[in-house]
């Protein structure tokens, strides 16, 4: 369980799934704690190693983006992580308090000079590893779904 500077809440959804809410301050030290909390919640489910790796990487990338790019590392601004697990998938939503961005304007990191850039691969990897990825209109919230094999 995450401690110090965070909140964790849960509630039952239709069909028996639980929705968990985690709120953290915009501090990098919470990134791995959030992914560990989510992966720990998956232990009763049959998620293979590739699925666990994808979920961990995508959660850590999305939380890092929310902290660094969304909230500009302002510790007073929270990052909200909601997730729910059913028998065949996990849905994860991560939201920051920033003004957002237009994900359609992101450069493809596999093309041209973008290959040499030191950053800009997080959203690309999330889209490749998750089964479904959506952004809200403001661009400050990502919804990711990973189906279990």
N, C-alpha and C positions, 0 to 999 in steps of 0.2 A: 504494500500500500504506500502511496506517495505521502510524504510528511512535510510539514513546515512550508507555509506560504501557499498552500493549495487547498482545494475543496474537492471532495468526491461525493457524488450523489447517485442513487440508482432508483429506478422504478420499473415495474412490470409493464410490458406492452402486450397487445393482443397476441395470442398464440404462445404465451409463456416466455417470450424473449424478454430480456431485461435491457433497459436503456441506461447507460452509465454516463454521467456528466463529470468531467474533470475540469477544473479551472486552475490555471497556473499563472504566476507572474511572468513577464517577458524576460526570463533569465535562462541562458543556455543550459544551466545545470539540471533543468527539469526535462530536457528532451529525452534522454535515455530512460528516465524514471517513468515518463508517460508510455514509451514503447514497451518497457518491461511490464507495466501494469496491464496493458492491453494483451500482450503475449501470455501473461499469466492467466488471464481470463479465458484464453483459448484452450487451456490444458484439457478440459473435459471433451473437447471436440477433436475430430480426426482431421487435423491440418498437417499436411506433409511439410518436410523441411523447406522446400522451395516456397510454399505458401507462407510459412512463418518468416522466412527471409524477406519476401516481398512486402509483407505487412509491416515488419520492423523498419525496413528502409524507407518505405513510403510515409509512414507515420513520422519518422524522424525528419525527413525532408520537409514535409508539410508543416510540422511544428516549428522547425528552424525558420522556414520562410515566413511564418506568421510572426515569430518573434523579431527577426532581423529586418525583413522588408515591410511587413504590415505595421507592426508596433514600433519599429525603429529602436528596438531594444530598450524601450521605456518600461522599467520595472513596475511602474504604477498601472500600466495597461495590461489587462488579463488576456490570455489566450484560452478559448473555450474549446474543449474536445468532447464531443458526444459520440458514443459508439453503442451499437447494439449487435448482438450475436444471435443468429438463428441456427438451426441444424445444418444449413448448407452455405451460409455466408456471414460475413461481417460487414457492417456499414459504419464508416467513420466520417464524422464531420468535424472540421477544424476551422475556427473562426477567430479573426483578430479584430482589433478596433481601428485599423488603418483605413485609408480611403480606397483601397483596392487597386486592381490593375485589370487590364484587358488581356486575358490569356491568349486570345487569338493573335496578338501582336508579338508573342514570344518567337524568337528566332529558333530554327531547327539547329540543334547543336551538332548535327552530323553533316552539315553542309558548309562548304567553303571555309572562310576565315573563322567561322564559329567553332570549328574543331579545335582551334588553338586557344580559345578563351578559357580562363581559369574557372568560370562559373557558368550558370545557365543551363544545367542539365537536370535539375531537380524535378521540375514539372514534366519534362520529357520522360524521365525514368518512371515517375508516378503513372503517366498515361500508358507506358509500355507494360508495367507490372500489375496494375490493377485491372479488373474486368470492366469497371465503369468509373468514370471520373466526370464530375460536373462542378461548375463554379456558379455562384450566385451572380446576379446582374451587377452588383457593386464590385465584385471581384475580391472580396475579403473573406470568402468562405468557400472551402472545397469539400465536396462529398465524394468519398471513395468507397467502392464496393469490391470485395474480393470473395469469390466463390470458393468453397472447399472442394477439393477433388475427391 
